[in-house]
């Protein structure tokens, strides 16, 4: 499966959520805790993600209280541990085209031990709070990342990464971004890992 993604900075959360309520179907809220392991020689990276999610009625989602706190999540929310490997490519300076392989594991300790023995070390840790909507084939996620702020991520899943398919997805994502009231000047081309390294490097 090929992910074609675009993300943009969000300044007015309430305005965006109001707009999304009229355009898309609310899906869920979730908290994602990511640990990135990197092998230094080949620069191969694997992500281990602990994800907690719960369904919420759209009318109960209060943008004024965003971002939610993890301690406010219900005790019975679902949880899973995911391992992800991506082949990433940045197209036109702002679109991510990713070939993603992902699977679920029951325990992280055996995998982490294997990664250490294989020459991997922890490269980065990241937290993300997400509220998700669906609009046709486009997944829209309002994301809050401590240290970085709010972003809107737009994603289309495709069976092919042919130039024609990618070009059509780009056109669709730009159109949806405009419908959400966000200008293209707000598009962020850097990966979150780059942004976090810049922020953390500046504060150290």
N, CA and C of each residue as an Amber inpcrd file, in Angstrom:
protein
   612
   0.8420000  -1.1910000   0.0000000   0.0000000   0.0000000   0.0000000
   0.8850000   1.2510000   0.0000000   0.4820000   2.2480000  -0.7630000
   1.2440000   3.4950000  -0.8740000   0.4580000   4.6190000  -0.2120000
   1.1200000   5.3190000   0.7140000   0.5220000   6.4870000   1.3630000
   0.9770000   7.7450000   0.6360000   0.0350000   8.5920000   0.3090000
   0.3710000   9.9090000  -0.2460000  -0.1640000  10.9350000   0.7370000
   0.7430000  11.7200000   1.3150000   0.4030000  12.5640000   2.4500000
   0.7960000  14.0190000   2.2230000   0.0910000  14.8600000   2.9510000
   0.3840000  16.2870000   2.9900000   0.0540000  16.7700000   4.3910000
   0.8780000  17.6610000   4.9270000   0.5500000  18.2110000   6.2490000
   0.7640000  19.7190000   6.2270000  -0.0060000  20.4020000   7.0820000
   0.0550000  21.8650000   7.1380000  -0.1370000  22.3270000   8.5730000
   0.4710000  23.4480000   8.8890000   0.3050000  24.0380000  10.2110000
  -1.1270000  24.5500000  10.3770000  -1.6410000  24.4380000  11.5920000
  -2.9930000  24.9060000  11.9170000  -2.8870000  25.9800000  12.9890000
  -3.4150000  27.1590000  12.7010000  -3.4120000  28.2490000  13.6710000
  -4.7390000  28.3520000  14.4120000  -5.8410000  28.1310000  13.6980000
  -7.1760000  28.2880000  14.2800000  -7.8620000  26.9250000  14.3570000
  -7.7170000  26.2580000  15.4860000  -8.2590000  24.9090000  15.6440000
  -9.7810000  24.9040000  15.6020000 -10.4060000  25.8150000  16.3100000
 -11.8690000  25.8420000  16.3710000 -12.4650000  26.0570000  14.9840000
 -11.8900000  26.9750000  14.2210000 -12.3820000  27.2410000  12.8670000
 -12.2230000  26.0150000  11.9800000 -11.0900000  25.3150000  12.1170000
 -10.8690000  24.1220000  11.3090000 -11.8600000  23.0230000  11.6770000
 -12.0620000  22.7730000  12.9660000 -12.9830000  21.7170000  13.3920000
 -14.4090000  22.0340000  12.9560000 -14.7920000  23.2910000  13.0290000
 -16.1240000  23.7000000  12.5530000 -16.2730000  23.3980000  11.0740000
 -15.2230000  23.6740000  10.3230000 -15.2440000  23.4120000   8.8860000
 -15.3140000  21.9050000   8.6120000 -14.5090000  21.1370000   9.3390000
 -14.5020000  19.6880000   9.1470000 -15.8530000  19.0620000   9.4780000
 -16.5240000  19.6160000  10.4750000 -17.8310000  19.0780000  10.8720000
 -18.8490000  19.1630000   9.7420000 -18.6660000  20.1490000   8.8530000
 -19.6070000  20.3170000   7.7470000 -19.1890000  19.5560000   6.4960000
 -17.9580000  19.0450000   6.4970000 -17.4430000  18.4070000   5.2880000
 -17.2040000  16.9080000   5.4300000 -16.8110000  16.4790000   6.6300000
 -16.3070000  15.1190000   6.8020000 -17.0180000  14.4090000   7.9490000
 -16.7430000  13.1260000   8.0770000 -17.3250000  12.2890000   9.1300000
 -16.2920000  12.0560000  10.2210000 -16.6610000  12.4220000  11.4470000
 -15.7420000  12.2400000  12.5680000 -15.5510000  10.7540000  12.8530000
 -14.2930000  10.3480000  13.1300000 -13.9550000   8.9410000  13.3200000
 -13.5940000   8.5840000  14.7590000 -12.5350000   9.1940000  15.2830000
 -12.0400000   8.7840000  16.5880000 -11.0010000   9.7730000  17.0970000
 -10.6060000   9.5840000  18.3560000  -9.4540000  10.2570000  18.9340000
  -8.4390000   9.1950000  19.3180000  -7.1730000   9.5220000  19.2350000
  -6.1600000   8.5630000  19.6660000  -4.8860000   9.2720000  20.1160000
  -4.1300000   8.5500000  20.9100000  -2.8380000   9.0200000  21.4100000
  -1.7780000   8.0630000  20.8960000  -0.7210000   8.5970000  20.2870000
   0.3290000   7.7740000  19.7100000   1.6720000   8.1330000  20.3400000
   2.3140000   7.1230000  20.8880000   3.6420000   7.2920000  21.4640000
   4.6300000   6.5090000  20.6010000   5.5000000   7.2450000  19.8950000
   6.3880000   6.6350000  18.9090000   7.8360000   6.6090000  19.3870000
   8.4870000   5.4770000  19.1660000   9.9250000   5.3550000  19.3810000
  10.5550000   4.9320000  18.0600000  11.4830000   5.7460000  17.5560000
  12.1520000   5.4720000  16.2880000  13.5220000   4.8570000  16.5520000
  13.7290000   3.6760000  15.9910000  15.0130000   2.9830000  16.0840000
  15.7180000   3.1040000  14.7400000  17.0020000   3.4580000  14.7590000
  17.7470000   3.6400000  13.5120000  19.0400000   2.8410000  13.5350000
  19.3320000   2.2410000  12.3850000  20.6010000   1.5440000  12.1820000
  21.5370000   2.5240000  11.4800000  22.6700000   2.8190000  12.1000000
  23.5180000   3.9350000  11.6620000  24.1490000   3.7160000  10.2900000
  24.5580000   2.4860000   9.9740000  25.3100000   2.2560000   8.7360000
  24.4570000   2.4830000   7.4920000  23.3020000   1.8280000   7.4310000
  22.4200000   1.9560000   6.2690000  21.3170000   2.9890000   6.4660000
  21.2680000   3.5930000   7.6490000  20.2500000   4.5960000   7.9620000
  18.8320000   4.0300000   7.8360000  18.6800000   2.7440000   8.1610000
  17.3570000   2.1250000   8.1540000  16.6470000   2.4680000   9.4590000
  15.3760000   2.8190000   9.3530000  14.6260000   3.2400000  10.5280000
  13.3430000   2.4320000  10.6890000  13.0460000   2.0420000  11.9230000
  11.8240000   1.3240000  12.2610000  11.1350000   2.0530000  13.4010000
   9.8270000   2.1460000  13.3090000   9.0490000   2.8230000  14.3560000
   8.2320000   1.8150000  15.1490000   8.3170000   1.9340000  16.4730000
   7.4500000   1.1640000  17.3590000   6.4530000   2.1430000  17.9620000
   5.1870000   1.8790000  17.7500000   4.1360000   2.8090000  18.1820000
   3.1780000   2.1440000  19.1630000   3.0020000   2.7890000  20.3050000
   1.9440000   2.4040000  21.2390000   0.7690000   3.3440000  20.9880000
  -0.3550000   2.7860000  20.6170000  -1.5060000   3.6060000  20.2360000
  -2.7100000   3.2760000  21.0950000  -3.2900000   4.3030000  21.6930000
  -4.5220000   4.1730000  22.4630000  -5.5910000   4.9890000  21.7450000
  -6.7570000   4.3730000  21.5160000  -7.7960000   5.0720000  20.7720000
  -9.1670000   4.7630000  21.3330000 -10.0970000   5.6760000  21.0870000
 -11.4810000   5.4510000  21.4870000 -12.4000000   6.2170000  20.5550000
 -13.5830000   5.6760000  20.3750000 -14.5940000   6.3160000  19.5550000
 -15.2620000   7.4140000  20.3590000 -15.6410000   8.4570000  19.6740000
 -16.3030000   9.5720000  20.3440000 -17.3820000  10.1160000  19.4120000
 -18.5100000  10.4340000  19.9610000 -19.5660000  11.0640000  19.1800000
 -19.0820000  12.4330000  18.7200000 -19.3320000  12.7500000  17.4550000
 -18.8660000  14.0230000  16.9060000 -19.3660000  15.2100000  17.7130000
 -20.5590000  15.0910000  18.2750000 -21.1300000  16.2020000  19.0310000
 -20.4630000  16.3690000  20.3890000 -19.7090000  15.3580000  20.8070000
 -19.0090000  15.4330000  22.0890000 -17.5940000  15.9920000  21.9430000
 -17.1200000  16.0790000  20.7020000 -15.7650000  16.5740000  20.4920000
 -15.7620000  18.0930000  20.6400000 -15.0530000  18.5810000  21.6200000
 -15.0290000  20.0020000  21.9360000 -13.6850000  20.5940000  21.5420000
 -13.6710000  21.3310000  20.4330000 -12.4260000  21.9220000  19.9400000
 -11.8510000  22.9300000  20.9190000 -12.7090000  23.5000000  21.7530000
 -12.2340000  24.4840000  22.7330000 -11.3170000  23.8130000  23.7670000
 -11.4780000  22.5090000  23.9640000 -10.6850000  21.7840000  24.9560000
  -9.4770000  21.0770000  24.3310000  -9.2480000  21.3020000  23.0550000
  -8.1250000  20.6780000  22.3660000  -6.8240000  21.3820000  22.7550000
  -5.7340000  20.6370000  22.9930000  -5.6470000  19.1840000  22.8850000
  -6.1330000  18.4740000  24.1450000  -6.7560000  17.3160000  23.9400000
  -7.1580000  16.4970000  25.0640000  -5.9200000  16.0040000  25.8090000
  -6.1120000  15.5940000  27.0340000  -5.0140000  15.0270000  27.8200000
  -5.1700000  13.5080000  27.8630000  -4.0620000  12.8040000  27.8270000
  -4.1050000  11.3530000  27.8060000  -4.8140000  10.8180000  29.0440000
  -4.6970000  11.5290000  30.1690000  -5.3730000  11.0580000  31.3810000
  -6.8950000  11.2100000  31.2890000  -7.3790000  11.9640000  30.2980000
  -8.8160000  12.1020000  30.1000000  -9.3990000  10.9770000  29.2490000
  -8.5410000  10.1400000  28.6610000  -9.0330000   9.0380000  27.8500000
  -9.7270000   8.0230000  28.7610000 -10.7840000   7.3940000  28.3100000
 -11.4680000   6.3870000  29.1250000 -10.5510000   5.2160000  29.4670000
 -10.7730000   4.6240000  30.6330000  -9.9230000   3.5230000  31.0900000
 -10.0360000   2.3140000  30.1710000 -11.1690000   2.1550000  29.4890000
 -11.3800000   0.9860000  28.6430000 -11.0500000   1.2460000  27.1750000
 -10.2820000   2.2900000  26.8750000  -9.9560000   2.5760000  25.4770000
  -9.0610000   1.4610000  24.9210000  -9.1630000   1.2210000  23.6390000
  -8.3920000   0.1490000  23.0110000  -6.9330000   0.5490000  22.8810000
  -6.0580000  -0.4600000  22.9170000  -4.6290000  -0.2060000  22.8380000
  -3.9830000  -1.2430000  21.9320000  -2.9840000  -0.8170000  21.1580000
  -2.2530000  -1.7540000  20.3210000  -0.8120000  -1.2910000  20.1560000
   0.0520000  -2.2500000  19.8130000   1.4740000  -1.9870000  19.6240000
   1.7950000  -2.3050000  18.1680000   2.2270000  -1.2860000  17.4290000
   2.4410000  -1.4200000  15.9900000   3.9030000  -1.1850000  15.6340000
   4.3970000  -1.9620000  14.6820000   5.7430000  -1.7870000  14.1480000
   5.6160000  -1.3710000  12.6860000   6.3100000  -0.2960000  12.3200000
   6.1590000   0.2640000  10.9810000   7.5170000   0.4950000  10.3330000
   7.6080000   0.1030000   9.0690000   8.7840000   0.4130000   8.2490000
   8.2930000   1.1220000   7.0000000   8.9120000   2.2680000   6.6890000
   8.4900000   3.0380000   5.5260000   9.6780000   3.3270000   4.6130000
   9.4250000   3.2160000   3.3160000  10.3250000   3.7670000   2.3200000
   9.7550000   5.1240000   1.9270000  10.4400000   6.1850000   2.3130000
   9.8930000   7.5270000   2.1650000  10.4740000   8.2530000   0.9530000
   9.6030000   9.0550000   0.3510000  10.0340000   9.9260000  -0.7350000
   9.2520000  11.2310000  -0.6390000   9.9580000  12.3480000  -0.7960000
   9.3110000  13.6580000  -0.7720000   9.1920000  14.1470000  -2.2090000
   7.9550000  14.3870000  -2.6570000   7.6720000  14.7650000  -4.0390000
   7.1930000  16.2110000  -4.0850000   7.7030000  16.9570000  -5.0420000
   7.3280000  18.3630000  -5.2290000   7.6080000  19.1900000  -3.9780000
   8.5090000  18.7160000  -3.1490000   8.9280000  19.4870000  -1.9930000
   7.9810000  19.4870000  -0.8140000   6.7880000  18.8760000  -0.9450000
   5.8270000  18.9490000   0.1600000   4.9830000  17.6900000   0.3380000
   4.8730000  16.8380000  -0.6800000   4.0600000  15.6330000  -0.5900000
   4.9290000  14.4400000  -0.2280000   4.4840000  13.6650000   0.7410000
   5.1630000  12.4250000   1.0850000   4.5140000  11.2700000   0.3270000
   5.3260000  10.4630000  -0.3230000   4.8640000   9.2350000  -0.9610000
   5.6060000   8.0940000  -0.2780000   4.8810000   7.3270000   0.5360000
   5.4990000   6.3190000   1.3900000   4.9980000   4.9270000   1.0520000
   5.9310000   3.9960000   0.8950000   5.5900000   2.5850000   0.8140000
   5.7170000   2.0390000   2.2300000   4.5990000   1.6530000   2.8100000
   4.5580000   1.3130000   4.2320000   4.3010000  -0.1690000   4.4530000
   5.0670000  -0.7260000   5.3840000   4.8370000  -2.0820000   5.8680000
   4.6010000  -1.9940000   7.3760000   3.5030000  -2.5690000   7.8440000
   3.1480000  -2.4270000   9.2550000   2.5620000  -3.7300000   9.7820000
   2.9040000  -4.0580000  11.0300000   2.3410000  -5.2380000  11.6630000
   2.2240000  -4.9960000  13.1590000   1.4210000  -5.8160000  13.8060000
   1.1550000  -5.6680000  15.2330000   1.9340000  -6.7140000  16.0220000
   2.4140000  -6.3240000  17.2070000   3.1120000  -7.2440000  18.1010000
   2.4570000  -7.1940000  19.4760000   2.6690000  -8.2510000  20.2540000
   2.1000000  -8.3180000  21.6020000   3.0000000  -7.6750000  22.6460000
   4.3240000  -7.8090000  22.4580000   5.2820000  -7.2710000  23.4090000
   6.3800000  -6.5330000  22.6600000   6.8790000  -5.4660000  23.2450000
   7.9280000  -4.6980000  22.5960000   9.3250000  -5.1570000  23.0090000
   9.4630000  -5.7720000  24.1980000  10.7940000  -6.1010000  24.7210000
  11.5830000  -7.0600000  23.8200000  10.9940000  -8.1640000  23.3220000
  11.7700000  -9.0510000  22.4510000  12.2430000  -8.3590000  21.1680000
  11.3780000  -7.5290000  20.5970000  11.7530000  -6.8110000  19.3810000
  12.8620000  -5.8070000  19.6600000  12.7610000  -5.0900000  20.7660000
  13.7880000  -4.1030000  21.1010000  15.1400000  -4.7710000  21.3590000
  15.1270000  -5.9490000  21.9630000  16.3620000  -6.6860000  22.1810000
  16.9940000  -7.0840000  20.8460000  16.1550000  -7.5490000  19.9170000
  16.6500000  -7.9000000  18.5840000  17.2460000  -6.6680000  17.8890000
  16.5420000  -5.5250000  17.9650000  17.0270000  -4.3150000  17.3120000
  18.3790000  -3.8900000  17.8740000  18.5440000  -3.9730000  19.1850000
  19.8290000  -3.6320000  19.8030000  20.9360000  -4.5370000  19.2860000
  20.6790000  -5.8500000  19.2300000  21.6820000  -6.8030000  18.7610000
  21.9840000  -6.6150000  17.2740000  21.0140000  -6.0640000  16.5320000
  21.1990000  -5.8500000  15.0920000  21.8490000  -4.5050000  14.7840000
  22.1980000  -3.7590000  15.8170000  22.9030000  -2.5030000  15.6020000
  22.0300000  -1.2670000  15.5740000  20.7670000  -1.4170000  15.9640000
  19.8680000  -0.2670000  16.0230000  19.9870000   0.4080000  17.3880000
  19.6970000   1.6950000  17.4260000  19.6070000   2.4340000  18.6860000
  18.4510000   3.4220000  18.5780000  17.9610000   3.8650000  19.7160000
  16.8450000   4.8180000  19.7140000  17.3130000   6.1500000  19.1460000
  16.6130000   6.5960000  18.1280000  16.9680000   7.8260000  17.4250000
  16.1090000   9.0070000  17.8690000  14.8400000   8.7240000  18.1570000
  13.9080000   9.8130000  18.4540000  12.6640000   9.2540000  19.1280000
  12.0710000  10.0550000  20.0130000  10.7750000   9.7360000  20.5930000
   9.8220000  10.8890000  20.3030000   8.5620000  10.5240000  20.0490000
   7.5770000  11.5380000  19.6670000   6.2120000  11.1470000  20.2190000
   5.4640000  12.1330000  20.6820000   4.0770000  11.9390000  21.0960000
   3.1610000  12.6930000  20.1460000   2.0030000  12.1270000  19.9030000
   1.0500000  12.7710000  18.9960000  -0.3710000  12.4930000  19.4820000
  -1.1570000  13.5370000  19.6200000  -2.5830000  13.4070000  19.9270000
  -3.3530000  13.6850000  18.6480000  -4.2970000  12.8040000  18.3120000
  -4.9480000  12.8530000  17.0040000  -6.4610000  12.8180000  17.1300000
  -7.1260000  13.6540000  16.3440000  -8.5710000  13.5560000  16.1110000
  -8.7520000  13.3710000  14.6060000  -9.4910000  12.3280000  14.2150000
  -9.5380000  11.9300000  12.8080000 -10.9310000  12.0670000  12.2080000
 -10.9510000  12.5080000  10.9440000 -12.1650000  12.5940000  10.1410000
 -11.9260000  11.8820000   8.8130000 -13.0050000  11.4540000   8.1500000
 -12.9120000  10.8380000   6.8320000 -13.7670000  11.6160000   5.8490000
 -13.1910000  11.9460000   4.7020000 -13.9190000  12.6470000   3.6440000
 -13.6250000  11.9290000   2.3350000 -14.5900000  11.1640000   1.8380000
 -14.3730000  10.3150000   0.6720000 -13.1530000   9.4300000   0.9430000
 -12.1690000   9.4600000   0.0570000 -10.9910000   8.6130000   0.2650000
  -9.8820000   9.3050000   1.0480000 -10.1460000  10.5120000   1.5300000
  -9.1240000  11.2810000   2.2410000  -9.3150000  11.1590000   3.7540000
  -8.2570000  10.7300000   4.4380000  -8.2310000  10.7380000   5.8970000
  -7.6440000  12.0670000   6.3500000  -8.3580000  12.7540000   7.2340000
  -7.8940000  14.0370000   7.7630000  -7.6640000  13.8880000   9.2580000
  -6.4900000  14.2720000   9.7170000  -6.1580000  14.1460000  11.1300000
  -5.6500000  15.4710000  11.6810000  -6.3560000  15.9580000  12.6930000
  -5.8660000  17.0940000  13.4610000  -4.8830000  16.5390000  14.4670000
  -3.6410000  16.9650000  14.3870000  -2.5800000  16.3960000  15.2200000
  -1.9450000  17.4710000  16.0880000  -1.8320000  17.1630000  17.3650000
  -1.0830000  18.0340000  18.2780000   0.1730000  17.3050000  18.7130000
   1.3080000  17.9530000  18.4990000   2.5950000  17.3770000  18.8860000
   3.2610000  18.3450000  19.8540000   3.4830000  17.9210000  21.0970000
   4.1790000  18.7900000  22.0390000   5.4890000  19.2910000  21.4250000
   5.7820000  20.5310000  21.6550000   6.9640000  21.2200000  21.1250000
   6.7350000  21.7970000  19.7280000   5.7660000  21.2420000  18.9840000
   5.5660000  21.6990000  17.6070000   4.2210000  22.3700000  17.3710000
   3.1790000  21.9830000  18.1160000   1.8730000  22.5860000  17.9280000
   0.9350000  21.7330000  17.1110000  -0.0080000  22.3750000  16.4260000
  -1.0850000  21.6890000  15.7060000  -0.8200000  21.6250000  14.2010000
  -1.1870000  20.4820000  13.6320000  -1.0640000  20.2640000  12.1900000
  -2.3300000  19.5730000  11.6900000  -2.6100000  19.7590000  10.4040000
  -3.6280000  18.9570000   9.7350000  -2.8980000  18.0580000   8.7590000
  -3.0720000  16.7400000   8.9410000  -2.4990000  15.7640000   8.0260000
  -3.5990000  15.2460000   7.1090000  -3.3060000  15.1660000   5.8260000
  -4.2340000  14.6300000   4.8390000  -3.5600000  13.4470000   4.1630000
  -4.2930000  12.3460000   4.0220000  -3.6860000  11.1180000   3.4990000
  -4.6470000  10.3810000   2.5800000  -4.0990000   9.9010000   1.4710000
  -4.8130000   9.0290000   0.5500000  -4.0030000   7.7440000   0.4070000
  -4.6590000   6.5960000   0.5130000  -4.0060000   5.3020000   0.2960000
  -4.2650000   4.8410000  -1.1340000  -3.1990000   4.4310000  -1.8230000
  -3.3040000   4.0090000  -3.2180000  -2.6360000   2.6540000  -3.3970000
  -3.0270000   1.9530000  -4.4600000  -2.4170000   0.6690000  -4.7770000
  -1.1750000   0.8290000  -5.6440000  -0.9500000   2.0390000  -6.1540000
   0.1590000   2.2750000  -7.0690000   0.8100000   3.6180000  -6.7770000
   2.1060000   3.7200000  -7.1000000   2.7870000   5.0070000  -6.9960000
   3.1950000   5.5250000  -8.3730000   2.3990000   5.1490000  -9.3850000
   2.6690000   5.6290000 -10.7400000   2.4970000   7.1410000 -10.7860000
   3.1860000   7.8290000 -11.7000000   3.0840000   9.2980000 -11.7790000
   1.6470000   9.7900000 -11.9270000   0.8330000   9.0570000 -12.6630000
  -0.5500000   9.4830000 -12.8690000  -1.3570000   9.4030000 -11.5800000
  -1.1660000   8.3180000 -10.8440000  -1.8880000   8.1390000  -9.5820000
  -1.4420000   9.1820000  -8.5690000  -0.1390000   9.3890000  -8.4680000
   0.3930000  10.3700000  -7.5170000  -0.0790000  11.7770000  -7.8600000
  -0.0710000  12.1270000  -9.1390000  -0.5020000  13.4610000  -9.5640000
  -1.9680000  13.6930000  -9.2280000  -2.8040000  12.6860000  -9.4340000
  -4.2290000  12.8170000  -9.1220000  -4.4400000  12.9710000  -7.6140000
  -3.6670000  12.2390000  -6.8240000  -3.7700000  12.3550000  -5.3680000
  -3.3090000  13.7250000  -4.8980000  -2.2400000  14.2410000  -5.4840000
  -1.7690000  15.5820000  -5.1410000  -2.8570000  16.6200000  -5.3780000
  -3.4960000  16.5130000  -6.5210000  -4.5540000  17.4640000  -6.8710000
  -5.7000000  17.3930000  -5.8660000  -6.0710000  16.1700000  -5.4990000
  -7.1640000  15.9840000  -4.5460000  -6.8040000  16.5520000  -3.1830000
  -5.5890000  16.3010000  -2.7050000  -5.1840000  16.7720000  -1.3800000
  -5.1240000  18.2930000  -1.3280000  -4.6290000  18.9270000  -2.3740000
  -4.5920000  20.3920000  -2.4080000  -6.0090000  20.9690000  -2.3900000
  -6.9180000  20.3090000  -3.1000000  -8.3030000  20.7730000  -3.1290000
  -8.9490000  20.6560000  -1.7500000  -8.7260000  19.5270000  -1.0760000
  -9.2970000  19.3140000   0.2580000  -8.6950000  20.3020000   1.2530000
  -7.3920000  20.5480000   1.1430000  -6.7450000  21.5160000   2.0290000
  -7.3930000  22.8920000   1.8820000  -7.6610000  23.2910000   0.6570000
  -8.3110000  24.5810000   0.4160000  -9.7270000  24.5920000   0.9820000
 -10.4540000  23.4740000   0.8340000 -11.8150000  23.3820000   1.3720000
 -11.8150000  23.5010000   2.8930000 -10.7040000  23.1090000   3.5120000
 -10.5830000  23.2080000   4.9700000 -10.2110000  24.6160000   5.4170000
 -10.0200000  25.5090000   4.4610000  -9.7130000  26.8990000   4.7920000
  -8.2580000  27.1510000   5.1400000  -7.3670000  26.2490000   4.7310000
  -5.9430000  26.4030000   5.0320000  -5.1960000  26.7340000   3.7440000
  -4.4100000  27.7760000   3.7740000  -3.6540000  28.2070000   2.6050000
  -2.4380000  27.3070000   2.3800000  -2.0070000  27.2410000   1.1280000
  -0.8620000  26.3970000   0.7960000   0.4230000  26.8940000   1.4380000
   0.4610000  28.1610000   1.8220000   1.6480000  28.6890000   2.4980000
   1.8660000  28.0290000   3.8650000   0.8170000  27.3680000   4.3930000
   0.9270000  26.6990000   5.6870000   1.4700000  25.2800000   5.5660000
   1.6590000  24.7870000   4.3470000   2.1600000  23.4320000   4.1450000
   3.5650000  23.3030000   4.7170000   3.7920000  22.2060000   5.4240000
   5.1040000  21.9340000   6.0160000   5.7460000  20.7700000   5.2640000
   6.9020000  21.0200000   4.6690000   7.5670000  19.9880000   3.8720000
   8.5220000  19.1290000   4.6950000   8.9380000  19.6140000   5.8540000
   9.8850000  18.8430000   6.6580000   9.1610000  17.7360000   7.4370000
   9.8960000  16.6610000   7.6850000   9.3530000  15.5890000   8.5120000
   9.2910000  16.0560000   9.9610000   8.3970000  15.4410000  10.7350000
   8.3130000  15.7820000  12.1580000   9.6530000  15.5450000  12.8580000
  10.3380000  14.4960000  12.4550000  11.6260000  14.2040000  13.0860000
  12.6070000  15.3550000  12.8940000  12.5960000  15.9580000  11.7030000
  13.4700000  17.1020000  11.4490000  13.0830000  18.2810000  12.3230000
  11.7880000  18.5450000  12.4110000  11.3080000  19.6740000  13.2050000
  11.6550000  19.4980000  14.6730000  11.4630000  18.2680000  15.1810000
  11.7590000  18.0190000  16.5900000  13.2490000  18.1330000  16.8800000
  14.0730000  17.6410000  15.9620000  15.5140000  17.7460000  16.1610000
  15.9560000  19.1930000  16.1630000  15.3400000  20.0210000  15.3120000
  15.6750000  21.4520000  15.2880000  15.2770000  22.1270000  16.5970000
  14.0640000  21.8190000  17.0720000  13.5850000  22.4380000  18.3110000
  14.4050000  21.9790000  19.5000000  14.6470000  20.6860000  19.6000000
  15.3920000  20.1510000  20.7240000  16.8530000  20.5660000  20.6860000
  17.4010000  20.7020000  19.4750000  18.7740000  21.1580000  19.3600000
  18.9360000  22.5950000  19.7830000  17.9050000  23.4180000  19.4650000
  17.9620000  24.8320000  19.8140000  17.8190000  25.0590000  21.3200000
  17.1030000  24.1180000  21.9910000  16.8480000  24.3020000  23.4240000
  17.9020000  23.6430000  24.3050000  18.7960000  22.8700000  23.6810000
  19.8120000  22.1580000  24.4700000  21.0310000  23.0290000  24.7380000
